[in-house]
Amino acid sequence: MSHTIYRCDACGNRTRFDVYESKRVRVFQHFTLGGDMTIEEEEVLDRAVERVVCRWCGSSTAVVAASPEASA
Ligand SMILES: [Zn+2]
């Protein structure tokens, strides 16, 4: 699955961000009769990035998504 690269236009940060994201997942939980549980499969049904905050300057409005190929 691809991921998004971010860039902060306020301070130039491109490496450190707090990403606030909500996810809806289907999880296959496999229980033993003894009560132990292992997750055997997890499928992301829906995900939404709500907010991305720059770790350097704390801005959330100046952060923009950039494509991985763009290196300028
Ligand atoms: Zn910043």
N, CA, C, O and the ligand as a Tripos MOL2 file, in Angstrom:
@<TRIPOS>MOLECULE
protein
  289   287    73     0     0
PROTEIN
NO_CHARGES

@<TRIPOS>ATOM
      1 N           0.8450   -1.1910    0.0000 N.3       1 MET1
      2 CA          0.0000    0.0000    0.0000 C.3       1 MET1
      3 C           0.8850    1.2470    0.0000 C.2       1 MET1
      4 O           1.8680    1.3230    0.7370 O.2       1 MET1
      5 N           0.5340    2.1900   -0.8110 N.am      2 SER2
      6 CA          1.3380    3.3980   -0.9140 C.3       2 SER2
      7 C           1.0790    4.3080    0.2850 C.2       2 SER2
      8 O           0.0480    4.2210    0.9520 O.2       2 SER2
      9 N           2.0370    5.1680    0.5270 N.am      3 HIS3
     10 CA          1.8590    6.1220    1.6020 C.3       3 HIS3
     11 C           2.1450    7.5260    1.0860 C.2       3 HIS3
     12 O           2.7300    7.7180    0.0200 O.2       3 HIS3
     13 N           1.7250    8.4680    1.8550 N.am      4 THR4
     14 CA          1.8400    9.8440    1.4250 C.3       4 THR4
     15 C           3.0860   10.4800    2.0300 C.2       4 THR4
     16 O           3.3960   10.2760    3.2040 O.2       4 THR4
     17 N           3.7820   11.2420    1.2250 N.am      5 ILE5
     18 CA          4.9310   12.0100    1.7020 C.3       5 ILE5
     19 C           4.4360   13.4250    2.0200 C.2       5 ILE5
     20 O           3.6630   14.0110    1.2630 O.2       5 ILE5
     21 N           4.8920   13.9500    3.1370 N.am      6 TYR6
     22 CA          4.4480   15.2860    3.5160 C.3       6 TYR6
     23 C           5.6080   16.2660    3.5150 C.2       6 TYR6
     24 O           6.7760   15.8910    3.6120 O.2       6 TYR6
     25 N           5.2450   17.5230    3.4020 N.am      7 ARG7
     26 CA          6.2340   18.5800    3.4740 C.3       7 ARG7
     27 C           5.6060   19.7690    4.1780 C.2       7 ARG7
     28 O           4.4540   20.1160    3.9170 O.2       7 ARG7
     29 N           6.3710   20.3970    5.0760 N.am      8 CYS8
     30 CA          5.8740   21.5790    5.7650 C.3       8 CYS8
     31 C           6.4000   22.8270    5.0590 C.2       8 CYS8
     32 O           7.6060   23.0600    4.9860 O.2       8 CYS8
     33 N           5.4750   23.6090    4.5480 N.am      9 ASP9
     34 CA          5.8820   24.8210    3.8340 C.3       9 ASP9
     35 C           6.3170   25.9300    4.7880 C.2       9 ASP9
     36 O           6.9460   26.9000    4.3660 O.2       9 ASP9
     37 N           5.9910   25.7940    6.0490 N.am     10 ALA10
     38 CA          6.3450   26.8440    7.0030 C.3      10 ALA10
     39 C           7.8250   26.7790    7.3920 C.2      10 ALA10
     40 O           8.4850   27.8140    7.4810 O.2      10 ALA10
     41 N           8.3520   25.5670    7.6260 N.am     11 CYS11
     42 CA          9.7310   25.4570    8.1130 C.3      11 CYS11
     43 C          10.5890   24.5560    7.2400 C.2      11 CYS11
     44 O          11.7960   24.4640    7.4630 O.2      11 CYS11
     45 N          10.0030   23.8870    6.2520 N.am     12 GLY12
     46 CA         10.7920   23.0630    5.3500 C.3      12 GLY12
     47 C          10.9520   21.6210    5.8100 C.2      12 GLY12
     48 O          11.6130   20.8300    5.1380 O.2      12 GLY12
     49 N          10.3630   21.2700    6.9360 N.am     13 ASN13
     50 CA         10.4490   19.9010    7.4370 C.3      13 ASN13
     51 C           9.8360   18.9200    6.4410 C.2      13 ASN13
     52 O           8.7530   19.1560    5.9060 O.2      13 ASN13
     53 N          10.5430   17.8190    6.2010 N.am     14 ARG14
     54 CA         10.0140   16.8030    5.3000 C.3      14 ARG14
     55 C          10.0810   15.4170    5.9170 C.2      14 ARG14
     56 O           9.7660   14.4270    5.2550 O.2      14 ARG14
     57 N          10.4830   15.3340    7.1680 N.am     15 THR15
     58 CA         10.7500   13.9980    7.7100 C.3      15 THR15
     59 C           9.9490   13.6390    8.9510 C.2      15 THR15
     60 O           9.7770   12.4560    9.2450 O.2      15 THR15
     61 N           9.4520   14.6360    9.6890 N.am     16 ARG16
     62 CA          8.8170   14.2890   10.9630 C.3      16 ARG16
     63 C           7.4470   14.9460   11.1110 C.2      16 ARG16
     64 O           7.3110   16.1690   11.1320 O.2      16 ARG16
     65 N           6.4380   14.0770   11.2120 N.am     17 PHE17
     66 CA          5.0680   14.5780   11.3160 C.3      17 PHE17
     67 C           4.2670   13.7060   12.2690 C.2      17 PHE17
     68 O           4.5190   12.5100   12.4120 O.2      17 PHE17
     69 N           3.2980   14.3360   12.9140 N.am     18 ASP18
     70 CA          2.2690   13.5880   13.6260 C.3      18 ASP18
     71 C           1.0700   13.4560   12.6920 C.2      18 ASP18
     72 O           0.5020   14.4570   12.2550 O.2      18 ASP18
     73 N           0.6950   12.2360   12.3950 N.am     19 VAL19
     74 CA         -0.4400   12.0070   11.5020 C.3      19 VAL19
     75 C          -1.6200   11.5030   12.3200 C.2      19 VAL19
     76 O          -1.5420   10.4540   12.9600 O.2      19 VAL19
     77 N          -2.7050   12.2550   12.2910 N.am     20 TYR20
     78 CA         -3.9270   11.8570   12.9740 C.3      20 TYR20
     79 C          -4.8290   11.1970   11.9340 C.2      20 TYR20
     80 O          -5.2910   11.8330   10.9870 O.2      20 TYR20
     81 N          -5.0600    9.9180   12.1400 N.am     21 GLU21
     82 CA         -5.7350    9.1380   11.1160 C.3      21 GLU21
     83 C          -6.7800    8.2370   11.7620 C.2      21 GLU21
     84 O          -6.5410    7.6450   12.8140 O.2      21 GLU21
     85 N          -7.9280    8.1420   11.1260 N.am     22 SER22
     86 CA         -8.9410    7.2110   11.6040 C.3      22 SER22
     87 C          -9.0620    6.0740   10.6110 C.2      22 SER22
     88 O          -9.0290    6.2750    9.3970 O.2      22 SER22
     89 N          -9.2010    4.8780   11.1520 N.am     23 LYS23
     90 CA         -9.2250    3.6830   10.3210 C.3      23 LYS23
     91 C         -10.4150    2.8170   10.6990 C.2      23 LYS23
     92 O         -10.7840    2.7190   11.8690 O.2      23 LYS23
     93 N         -11.0100    2.1900    9.6880 N.am     24 ARG24
     94 CA        -12.0220    1.1820    9.9390 C.3      24 ARG24
     95 C         -11.4530   -0.1230    9.4140 C.2      24 ARG24
     96 O         -11.0980   -0.2190    8.2390 O.2      24 ARG24
     97 N         -11.3620   -1.1210   10.2680 N.am     25 VAL25
     98 CA        -10.7080   -2.3560    9.8700 C.3      25 VAL25
     99 C         -11.5880   -3.5550   10.1770 C.2      25 VAL25
    100 O         -12.4330   -3.5290   11.0720 O.2      25 VAL25
    101 N         -11.3590   -4.6060    9.4040 N.am     26 ARG26
    102 CA        -11.9210   -5.9110    9.7360 C.3      26 ARG26
    103 C         -10.7780   -6.7560   10.2530 C.2      26 ARG26
    104 O          -9.7420   -6.8900    9.6020 O.2      26 ARG26
    105 N         -10.9740   -7.3230   11.4260 N.am     27 VAL27
    106 CA         -9.9270   -8.1300   12.0300 C.3      27 VAL27
    107 C         -10.4390   -9.5500   12.2170 C.2      27 VAL27
    108 O         -11.5040   -9.7690   12.7940 O.2      27 VAL27
    109 N          -9.6700  -10.5080   11.7230 N.am     28 PHE28
    110 CA         -9.9730  -11.9120   11.9440 C.3      28 PHE28
    111 C          -9.2880  -12.3290   13.2310 C.2      28 PHE28
    112 O          -8.0680  -12.4790   13.2880 O.2      28 PHE28
    113 N         -10.0950  -12.5120   14.2560 N.am     29 GLN29
    114 CA         -9.5590  -12.9170   15.5520 C.3      29 GLN29
    115 C          -9.7740  -14.4130   15.7380 C.2      29 GLN29
    116 O         -10.8950  -14.9140   15.6490 O.2      29 GLN29
    117 N          -8.6920  -15.1010   15.9930 N.am     30 HIS30
    118 CA         -8.7280  -16.5490   16.1470 C.3      30 HIS30
    119 C          -8.5300  -16.8860   17.6250 C.2      30 HIS30
    120 O          -7.4700  -16.6420   18.2000 O.2      30 HIS30
    121 N          -9.5810  -17.4530   18.2210 N.am     31 PHE31
    122 CA         -9.5260  -17.7820   19.6450 C.3      31 PHE31
    123 C          -9.2320  -19.2630   19.8280 C.2      31 PHE31
    124 O          -9.6880  -20.1090   19.0600 O.2      31 PHE31
    125 N          -8.4730  -19.5450   20.8460 N.am     32 THR32
    126 CA         -8.3540  -20.9310   21.2740 C.3      32 THR32
    127 C          -9.4070  -21.1850   22.3290 C.2      32 THR32
    128 O          -9.9780  -20.2460   22.8850 O.2      32 THR32
    129 N          -9.6690  -22.4610   22.6100 N.am     33 LEU33
    130 CA        -10.6520  -22.7810   23.6440 C.3      33 LEU33
    131 C         -10.1500  -22.3620   25.0180 C.2      33 LEU33
    132 O         -10.9350  -22.2140   25.9550 O.2      33 LEU33
    133 N          -8.8470  -22.1730   25.1330 N.am     34 GLY34
    134 CA         -8.2860  -21.7050   26.3900 C.3      34 GLY34
    135 C          -8.4390  -20.2100   26.5890 C.2      34 GLY34
    136 O          -8.1170  -19.6900   27.6570 O.2      34 GLY34
    137 N          -8.9230  -19.5160   25.5790 N.am     35 GLY35
    138 CA         -9.1740  -18.1020   25.7410 C.3      35 GLY35
    139 C          -8.1100  -17.1930   25.1410 C.2      35 GLY35
    140 O          -8.2280  -15.9680   25.1900 O.2      35 GLY35
    141 N          -7.0700  -17.8010   24.5730 N.am     36 ASP36
    142 CA         -6.0670  -16.9690   23.9240 C.3      36 ASP36
    143 C          -6.5690  -16.5200   22.5530 C.2      36 ASP36
    144 O          -7.3770  -17.1950   21.9150 O.2      36 ASP36
    145 N          -6.0740  -15.3800   22.1260 N.am     37 MET37
    146 CA         -6.5150  -14.8540   20.8420 C.3      37 MET37
    147 C          -5.3260  -14.3930   20.0360 C.2      37 MET37
    148 O          -4.4200  -13.7370   20.5500 O.2      37 MET37
    149 N          -5.3420  -14.7450   18.7610 N.am     38 THR38
    150 CA         -4.3490  -14.1950   17.8530 C.3      38 THR38
    151 C          -5.0680  -13.5410   16.6810 C.2      38 THR38
    152 O          -6.0930  -14.0340   16.2100 O.2      38 THR38
    153 N          -4.5220  -12.4410   16.2250 N.am     39 ILE39
    154 CA         -5.0760  -11.7770   15.0500 C.3      39 ILE39
    155 C          -4.4130  -12.3680   13.8150 C.2      39 ILE39
    156 O          -3.2050  -12.2250   13.6230 O.2      39 ILE39
    157 N          -5.2000  -13.0270   12.9830 N.am     40 GLU40
    158 CA         -4.6320  -13.7150   11.8340 C.3      40 GLU40
    159 C          -4.7090  -12.8910   10.5630 C.2      40 GLU40
    160 O          -4.0010  -13.1640    9.5940 O.2      40 GLU40
    161 N          -5.5650  -11.8880   10.5690 N.am     41 GLU41
    162 CA         -5.7540  -11.1270    9.3480 C.3      41 GLU41
    163 C          -6.3250   -9.7640    9.7180 C.2      41 GLU41
    164 O          -7.1880   -9.6520   10.5880 O.2      41 GLU41
    165 N          -5.8400   -8.7540    9.0570 N.am     42 GLU42
    166 CA         -6.3980   -7.4320    9.2720 C.3      42 GLU42
    167 C          -6.5390   -6.7250    7.9330 C.2      42 GLU42
    168 O          -5.5760   -6.5760    7.1810 O.2      42 GLU42
    169 N          -7.7490   -6.2980    7.6580 N.am     43 GLU43
    170 CA         -8.0020   -5.6270    6.3850 C.3      43 GLU43
    171 C          -8.4790   -4.2070    6.6650 C.2      43 GLU43
    172 O          -9.4270   -3.9990    7.4220 O.2      43 GLU43
    173 N          -7.8240   -3.2440    6.0550 N.am     44 VAL44
    174 CA         -8.2450   -1.8580    6.2210 C.3      44 VAL44
    175 C          -9.3770   -1.5700    5.2440 C.2      44 VAL44
    176 O          -9.1770   -1.5710    4.0300 O.2      44 VAL44
    177 N         -10.5630   -1.3240    5.7820 N.am     45 LEU45
    178 CA        -11.7290   -1.0720    4.9320 C.3      45 LEU45
    179 C         -11.7940    0.3860    4.5190 C.2      45 LEU45
    180 O         -12.2120    0.7270    3.4130 O.2      45 LEU45
    181 N         -11.3740    1.2220    5.4290 N.am     46 ASP46
    182 CA        -11.4930    2.6450    5.1680 C.3      46 ASP46
    183 C         -10.5110    3.3840    6.0550 C.2      46 ASP46
    184 O         -10.3420    3.0480    7.2270 O.2      46 ASP46
    185 N          -9.8650    4.3930    5.4880 N.am     47 ARG47
    186 CA         -8.9660    5.1700    6.3050 C.3      47 ARG47
    187 C          -9.0300    6.6210    5.8690 C.2      47 ARG47
    188 O          -9.2170    6.9290    4.6910 O.2      47 ARG47
    189 N          -8.8750    7.4870    6.8210 N.am     48 ALA48
    190 CA         -8.9400    8.9120    6.5190 C.3      48 ALA48
    191 C          -7.9380    9.6500    7.3850 C.2      48 ALA48
    192 O          -7.9370    9.5130    8.6080 O.2      48 ALA48
    193 N          -7.0860   10.4340    6.7410 N.am     49 VAL49
    194 CA         -6.1500   11.2780    7.4750 C.3      49 VAL49
    195 C          -6.8780   12.5560    7.8640 C.2      49 VAL49
    196 O          -7.3170   13.3200    7.0040 O.2      49 VAL49
    197 N          -6.9990   12.7790    9.1580 N.am     50 GLU50
    198 CA         -7.7550   13.9300    9.6280 C.3      50 GLU50
    199 C          -6.8860   15.1790    9.7350 C.2      50 GLU50
    200 O          -7.3320   16.2920    9.4570 O.2      50 GLU50
    201 N          -5.6300   14.9670   10.1460 N.am     51 ARG51
    202 CA         -4.7830   16.1160   10.3900 C.3      51 ARG51
    203 C          -3.3290   15.6740   10.3690 C.2      51 ARG51
    204 O          -3.0020   14.5990   10.8720 O.2      51 ARG51
    205 N          -2.4680   16.4770    9.8030 N.am     52 VAL52
    206 CA         -1.0330   16.2130    9.8390 C.3      52 VAL52
    207 C          -0.3590   17.4260   10.4600 C.2      52 VAL52
    208 O          -0.5180   18.5510    9.9870 O.2      52 VAL52
    209 N           0.3920   17.1840   11.5190 N.am     53 VAL53
    210 CA          1.0250   18.2740   12.2460 C.3      53 VAL53
    211 C           2.5370   18.1420   12.1400 C.2      53 VAL53
    212 O           3.0930   17.0640   12.3470 O.2      53 VAL53
    213 N           3.1910   19.2410   11.8180 N.am     54 CYS54
    214 CA          4.6470   19.2710   11.7210 C.3      54 CYS54
    215 C           5.2580   19.1540   13.1120 C.2      54 CYS54
    216 O           4.8540   19.8560   14.0380 O.2      54 CYS54
    217 N           6.2450   18.2520   13.2500 N.am     55 ARG55
    218 CA          6.8880   18.0630   14.5510 C.3      55 ARG55
    219 C           7.8580   19.1890   14.8650 C.2      55 ARG55
    220 O           8.2130   19.3980   16.0260 O.2      55 ARG55
    221 N           8.2810   19.9040   13.8620 N.am     56 TRP56
    222 CA          9.2680   20.9550   14.0820 C.3      56 TRP56
    223 C           8.6220   22.2540   14.5350 C.2      56 TRP56
    224 O           9.0230   22.8280   15.5480 O.2      56 TRP56
    225 N           7.6270   22.7190   13.7950 N.am     57 CYS57
    226 CA          7.0570   24.0330   14.1110 C.3      57 CYS57
    227 C           5.6270   23.9440   14.6120 C.2      57 CYS57
    228 O           5.0590   24.9580   15.0170 O.2      57 CYS57
    229 N           5.0300   22.7570   14.5970 N.am     58 GLY58
    230 CA          3.6950   22.5970   15.1520 C.3      58 GLY58
    231 C           2.5770   23.0370   14.2300 C.2      58 GLY58
    232 O           1.4120   23.0420   14.6290 O.2      58 GLY58
    233 N           2.9090   23.4020   13.0130 N.am     59 SER59
    234 CA          1.8760   23.8700   12.1020 C.3      59 SER59
    235 C           1.1220   22.6970   11.5000 C.2      59 SER59
    236 O           1.7180   21.6730   11.1670 O.2      59 SER59
    237 N          -0.1850   22.8460   11.3610 N.am     60 SER60
    238 CA         -0.9550   21.8400   10.6430 C.3      60 SER60
    239 C          -1.5100   22.4040    9.3440 C.2      60 SER60
    240 O          -1.9530   21.6570    8.4720 O.2      60 SER60
    241 N          -1.4830   23.7130    9.2220 N.am     61 THR61
    242 CA         -2.0490   24.3190    8.0170 C.3      61 THR61
    243 C          -1.0270   24.4200    6.8960 C.2      61 THR61
    244 O          -1.4040   24.5010    5.7270 O.2      61 THR61
    245 N           0.2620   24.4180    7.2290 N.am     62 ALA62
    246 CA          1.2940   24.5930    6.2030 C.3      62 ALA62
    247 C           1.7720   23.2580    5.6480 C.2      62 ALA62
    248 O           2.5810   23.2290    4.7210 O.2      62 ALA62
    249 N           1.2860   22.1620    6.1990 N.am     63 VAL63
    250 CA          1.7350   20.8520    5.7340 C.3      63 VAL63
    251 C           0.9770   20.4680    4.4710 C.2      63 VAL63
    252 O          -0.2530   20.4920    4.4340 O.2      63 VAL63
    253 N           1.7350   20.1140    3.4360 N.am     64 VAL64
    254 CA          1.1140   19.7070    2.1890 C.3      64 VAL64
    255 C           1.6010   18.3090    1.8300 C.2      64 VAL64
    256 O           2.7030   17.9020    2.2000 O.2      64 VAL64
    257 N           0.7650   17.5910    1.1100 N.am     65 ALA65
    258 CA          1.1470   16.2670    0.6410 C.3      65 ALA65
    259 C           1.9440   16.4030   -0.6300 C.2      65 ALA65
    260 O           1.5760   17.1590   -1.5290 O.2      65 ALA65
    261 N           3.0450   15.6650   -0.7040 N.am     66 ALA66
    262 CA          3.8890   15.7070   -1.8920 C.3      66 ALA66
    263 C           3.9890   14.2990   -2.4390 C.2      66 ALA66
    264 O           3.8560   13.3280   -1.6940 O.2      66 ALA66
    265 N           4.2190   14.1850   -3.7180 N.am     67 SER67
    266 CA          4.3820   12.8700   -4.3080 C.3      67 SER67
    267 C           5.8010   12.3750   -4.0430 C.2      67 SER67
    268 O           6.7320   13.1790   -3.9990 O.2      67 SER67
    269 N           5.9810   11.0660   -3.8660 N.am     68 PRO68
    270 CA          7.2940   10.5070   -3.5320 C.3      68 PRO68
    271 C           8.3580   10.8130   -4.5820 C.2      68 PRO68
    272 O           9.5420   10.8890   -4.2550 O.2      68 PRO68
    273 N           7.9500   10.9880   -5.8380 N.am     69 GLU69
    274 CA          8.9300   11.2140   -6.8940 C.3      69 GLU69
    275 C           9.5100   12.6210   -6.8440 C.2      69 GLU69
    276 O          10.6450   12.8470   -7.2650 O.2      69 GLU69
    277 N           8.7360   13.5530   -6.3350 N.am     70 ALA70
    278 CA          9.1870   14.9520   -6.3260 C.3      70 ALA70
    279 C          10.3260   15.1270   -5.3220 C.2      70 ALA70
    280 O          10.1400   14.9310   -4.1210 O.2      70 ALA70
    281 N          11.4850   15.4900   -5.8160 N.am     71 SER71
    282 CA         12.6430   15.6370   -4.9570 C.3      71 SER71
    283 C          13.1770   17.0610   -4.9580 C.2      71 SER71
    284 O          14.2320   17.3280   -4.3830 O.2      71 SER71
    285 N          12.4670   17.9660   -5.5930 N.am     72 ALA72
    286 CA         12.9280   19.3520   -5.6600 C.3      72 ALA72
    287 C          12.6390   20.0880   -4.3650 C.2      72 ALA72
    288 O          12.9600   21.2700   -4.2420 O.2      72 ALA72
    289 ZN          6.9700   22.9770   10.0910 Zn       73 ZN73
@<TRIPOS>BOND
     1     1     2 1
     2     2     3 1
     3     3     4 2
     4     3     5 am
     5     5     6 1
     6     6     7 1
     7     7     8 2
     8     7     9 am
     9     9    10 1
    10    10    11 1
    11    11    12 2
    12    11    13 am
    13    13    14 1
    14    14    15 1
    15    15    16 2
    16    15    17 am
    17    17    18 1
    18    18    19 1
    19    19    20 2
    20    19    21 am
    21    21    22 1
    22    22    23 1
    23    23    24 2
    24    23    25 am
    25    25    26 1
    26    26    27 1
    27    27    28 2
    28    27    29 am
    29    29    30 1
    30    30    31 1
    31    31    32 2
    32    31    33 am
    33    33    34 1
    34    34    35 1
    35    35    36 2
    36    35    37 am
    37    37    38 1
    38    38    39 1
    39    39    40 2
    40    39    41 am
    41    41    42 1
    42    42    43 1
    43    43    44 2
    44    43    45 am
    45    45    46 1
    46    46    47 1
    47    47    48 2
    48    47    49 am
    49    49    50 1
    50    50    51 1
    51    51    52 2
    52    51    53 am
    53    53    54 1
    54    54    55 1
    55    55    56 2
    56    55    57 am
    57    57    58 1
    58    58    59 1
    59    59    60 2
    60    59    61 am
    61    61    62 1
    62    62    63 1
    63    63    64 2
    64    63    65 am
    65    65    66 1
    66    66    67 1
    67    67    68 2
    68    67    69 am
    69    69    70 1
    70    70    71 1
    71    71    72 2
    72    71    73 am
    73    73    74 1
    74    74    75 1
    75    75    76 2
    76    75    77 am
    77    77    78 1
    78    78    79 1
    79    79    80 2
    80    79    81 am
    81    81    82 1
    82    82    83 1
    83    83    84 2
    84    83    85 am
    85    85    86 1
    86    86    87 1
    87    87    88 2
    88    87    89 am
    89    89    90 1
    90    90    91 1
    91    91    92 2
    92    91    93 am
    93    93    94 1
    94    94    95 1
    95    95    96 2
    96    95    97 am
    97    97    98 1
    98    98    99 1
    99    99   100 2
   100    99   101 am
   101   101   102 1
   102   102   103 1
   103   103   104 2
   104   103   105 am
   105   105   106 1
   106   106   107 1
   107   107   108 2
   108   107   109 am
   109   109   110 1
   110   110   111 1
   111   111   112 2
   112   111   113 am
   113   113   114 1
   114   114   115 1
   115   115   116 2
   116   115   117 am
   117   117   118 1
   118   118   119 1
   119   119   120 2
   120   119   121 am
   121   121   122 1
   122   122   123 1
   123   123   124 2
   124   123   125 am
   125   125   126 1
   126   126   127 1
   127   127   128 2
   128   127   129 am
   129   129   130 1
   130   130   131 1
   131   131   132 2
   132   131   133 am
   133   133   134 1
   134   134   135 1
   135   135   136 2
   136   135   137 am
   137   137   138 1
   138   138   139 1
   139   139   140 2
   140   139   141 am
   141   141   142 1
   142   142   143 1
   143   143   144 2
   144   143   145 am
   145   145   146 1
   146   146   147 1
   147   147   148 2
   148   147   149 am
   149   149   150 1
   150   150   151 1
   151   151   152 2
   152   151   153 am
   153   153   154 1
   154   154   155 1
   155   155   156 2
   156   155   157 am
   157   157   158 1
   158   158   159 1
   159   159   160 2
   160   159   161 am
   161   161   162 1
   162   162   163 1
   163   163   164 2
   164   163   165 am
   165   165   166 1
   166   166   167 1
   167   167   168 2
   168   167   169 am
   169   169   170 1
   170   170   171 1
   171   171   172 2
   172   171   173 am
   173   173   174 1
   174   174   175 1
   175   175   176 2
   176   175   177 am
   177   177   178 1
   178   178   179 1
   179   179   180 2
   180   179   181 am
   181   181   182 1
   182   182   183 1
   183   183   184 2
   184   183   185 am
   185   185   186 1
   186   186   187 1
   187   187   188 2
   188   187   189 am
   189   189   190 1
   190   190   191 1
   191   191   192 2
   192   191   193 am
   193   193   194 1
   194   194   195 1
   195   195   196 2
   196   195   197 am
   197   197   198 1
   198   198   199 1
   199   199   200 2
   200   199   201 am
   201   201   202 1
   202   202   203 1
   203   203   204 2
   204   203   205 am
   205   205   206 1
   206   206   207 1
   207   207   208 2
   208   207   209 am
   209   209   210 1
   210   210   211 1
   211   211   212 2
   212   211   213 am
   213   213   214 1
   214   214   215 1
   215   215   216 2
   216   215   217 am
   217   217   218 1
   218   218   219 1
   219   219   220 2
   220   219   221 am
   221   221   222 1
   222   222   223 1
   223   223   224 2
   224   223   225 am
   225   225   226 1
   226   226   227 1
   227   227   228 2
   228   227   229 am
   229   229   230 1
   230   230   231 1
   231   231   232 2
   232   231   233 am
   233   233   234 1
   234   234   235 1
   235   235   236 2
   236   235   237 am
   237   237   238 1
   238   238   239 1
   239   239   240 2
   240   239   241 am
   241   241   242 1
   242   242   243 1
   243   243   244 2
   244   243   245 am
   245   245   246 1
   246   246   247 1
   247   247   248 2
   248   247   249 am
   249   249   250 1
   250   250   251 1
   251   251   252 2
   252   251   253 am
   253   253   254 1
   254   254   255 1
   255   255   256 2
   256   255   257 am
   257   257   258 1
   258   258   259 1
   259   259   260 2
   260   259   261 am
   261   261   262 1
   262   262   263 1
   263   263   264 2
   264   263   265 am
   265   265   266 1
   266   266   267 1
   267   267   268 2
   268   267   269 am
   269   269   270 1
   270   270   271 1
   271   271   272 2
   272   271   273 am
   273   273   274 1
   274   274   275 1
   275   275   276 2
   276   275   277 am
   277   277   278 1
   278   278   279 1
   279   279   280 2
   280   279   281 am
   281   281   282 1
   282   282   283 1
   283   283   284 2
   284   283   285 am
   285   285   286 1
   286   286   287 1
   287   287   288 2
@<TRIPOS>SUBSTRUCTURE
     1 MET1         2 RESIDUE 1 A MET
     2 SER2         6 RESIDUE 1 A SER
     3 HIS3        10 RESIDUE 1 A HIS
     4 THR4        14 RESIDUE 1 A THR
     5 ILE5        18 RESIDUE 1 A ILE
     6 TYR6        22 RESIDUE 1 A TYR
     7 ARG7        26 RESIDUE 1 A ARG
     8 CYS8        30 RESIDUE 1 A CYS
     9 ASP9        34 RESIDUE 1 A ASP
    10 ALA10       38 RESIDUE 1 A ALA
    11 CYS11       42 RESIDUE 1 A CYS
    12 GLY12       46 RESIDUE 1 A GLY
    13 ASN13       50 RESIDUE 1 A ASN
    14 ARG14       54 RESIDUE 1 A ARG
    15 THR15       58 RESIDUE 1 A THR
    16 ARG16       62 RESIDUE 1 A ARG
    17 PHE17       66 RESIDUE 1 A PHE
    18 ASP18       70 RESIDUE 1 A ASP
    19 VAL19       74 RESIDUE 1 A VAL
    20 TYR20       78 RESIDUE 1 A TYR
    21 GLU21       82 RESIDUE 1 A GLU
    22 SER22       86 RESIDUE 1 A SER
    23 LYS23       90 RESIDUE 1 A LYS
    24 ARG24       94 RESIDUE 1 A ARG
    25 VAL25       98 RESIDUE 1 A VAL
    26 ARG26      102 RESIDUE 1 A ARG
    27 VAL27      106 RESIDUE 1 A VAL
    28 PHE28      110 RESIDUE 1 A PHE
    29 GLN29      114 RESIDUE 1 A GLN
    30 HIS30      118 RESIDUE 1 A HIS
    31 PHE31      122 RESIDUE 1 A PHE
    32 THR32      126 RESIDUE 1 A THR
    33 LEU33      130 RESIDUE 1 A LEU
    34 GLY34      134 RESIDUE 1 A GLY
    35 GLY35      138 RESIDUE 1 A GLY
    36 ASP36      142 RESIDUE 1 A ASP
    37 MET37      146 RESIDUE 1 A MET
    38 THR38      150 RESIDUE 1 A THR
    39 ILE39      154 RESIDUE 1 A ILE
    40 GLU40      158 RESIDUE 1 A GLU
    41 GLU41      162 RESIDUE 1 A GLU
    42 GLU42      166 RESIDUE 1 A GLU
    43 GLU43      170 RESIDUE 1 A GLU
    44 VAL44      174 RESIDUE 1 A VAL
    45 LEU45      178 RESIDUE 1 A LEU
    46 ASP46      182 RESIDUE 1 A ASP
    47 ARG47      186 RESIDUE 1 A ARG
    48 ALA48      190 RESIDUE 1 A ALA
    49 VAL49      194 RESIDUE 1 A VAL
    50 GLU50      198 RESIDUE 1 A GLU
    51 ARG51      202 RESIDUE 1 A ARG
    52 VAL52      206 RESIDUE 1 A VAL
    53 VAL53      210 RESIDUE 1 A VAL
    54 CYS54      214 RESIDUE 1 A CYS
    55 ARG55      218 RESIDUE 1 A ARG
    56 TRP56      222 RESIDUE 1 A TRP
    57 CYS57      226 RESIDUE 1 A CYS
    58 GLY58      230 RESIDUE 1 A GLY
    59 SER59      234 RESIDUE 1 A SER
    60 SER60      238 RESIDUE 1 A SER
    61 THR61      242 RESIDUE 1 A THR
    62 ALA62      246 RESIDUE 1 A ALA
    63 VAL63      250 RESIDUE 1 A VAL
    64 VAL64      254 RESIDUE 1 A VAL
    65 ALA65      258 RESIDUE 1 A ALA
    66 ALA66      262 RESIDUE 1 A ALA
    67 SER67      266 RESIDUE 1 A SER
    68 PRO68      270 RESIDUE 1 A PRO
    69 GLU69      274 RESIDUE 1 A GLU
    70 ALA70      278 RESIDUE 1 A ALA
    71 SER71      282 RESIDUE 1 A SER
    72 ALA72      286 RESIDUE 1 A ALA
    73 ZN73       289 GROUP 0 **** ****
